[in-house]
Amino acid sequence: MSRAGDRVGVGTRFRYDGETVEVVENASTTAGNEVVLKDSRGRLLRLSLKELLFSDRAAVSPDGPGPSADDEEEIASVVLGQFDSSARANG
C-alpha cells in the first residue's frame, strides 16, 4: 500500500496480474463488497473487494512517495513498535 491506511474507492489504481487497473465502481452485494476494475484497454473486471485486497495477484499502485506494497523493508512505525519501552526511551 502506498500509505498505512489507503482508501479503496473509485480512482484507486492497482497492479492486478501484472496489469494496471483502476477502480471504476463499488458495489455492495449479498455476497459482500465488490469492485469493478477497468484496464488500459477499457475491459471491465468485477471481483470481490476481499480478493483484491488479500490476493498475491494485486497490489495498490502508490499515488506518491512513501511505503509501498512491494517494499523489502518494514516502515519505521513497524520497526519502532517492536522496541520495548526502555529501548524507545534510550533512543
N, C-alpha and C positions, 0 to 999 in steps of 0.2 A: 504494500500500500504506500501511497505517497505521503500520507500522514497517519498518525496513530489511530485516527477515527474518521476516515474518509466516508462521506455520504455517497450512497449509490442512488442515482436518480437519472433523469433524462439529461443526456450530455456527458455522463461519465464514460470514459474510454477504458477498454480492456484489451489485453492481448489474449486471444482465445484460439487455441490450436494453431499458434504461430501467426495469426492474422489480427490486425487491428479492427476492433468492432466498437460501436457506440450504442449506449442505451437510448432507445427512442420512445419507449413506453414502459410503464409499470402496470401490472395487473394483479389484483387480489382475486384468487380463486378459492374454491372449497378445498383444493389440494395444497394451497399455500400461495406465497407470493411468487410471481413470475415476472420476467423481463423480456422485452422484445429488443433484439440486437440487430443493428444494420452494419454490414461490412462495406468495404470500399467499392464494391461493385453494385451496391444497392440491394443485395439479397437480405432477407429478413430471417431471423432465427429466434424462436421462442423457447426459453428454458427456465427452469426454476431458479430463483434467486439463490437458494441453497447450493445448487450445482455450480453456479457462477462464482460464489464466494469461497467455497471449500474444495473445489476441484484443483488438481495439479495442472489442469489444462488452461486455467485462466489466471491472470494477474492484472491488477489495476495499473493503468498507464499513468504515471505521475504528470500533473499539470505544471509542476515547478520543481525547484530543488528541494531536497530533503530525503528522508529514508524512503526506500523503495522496496517492493515485494521481493526482488531478487538480490538484495544486498547480502554480502557474505558475512559482514559483521553485525553485531547487535547495536541497536540505537542506545545512546547514552543512558536514558532512563531505565532501560532493562539492566544494563551493567551496574549502574549505581544502586539500583534496587536490590541487588544481590549482596551488597555490603551490609555488615552488621552495624549497629549504631556507633560503636567505638571507632570503626574504620571510617565512617562518614564524618565523625567529629574531628578526626585527625587529618582528614583531607588527603 
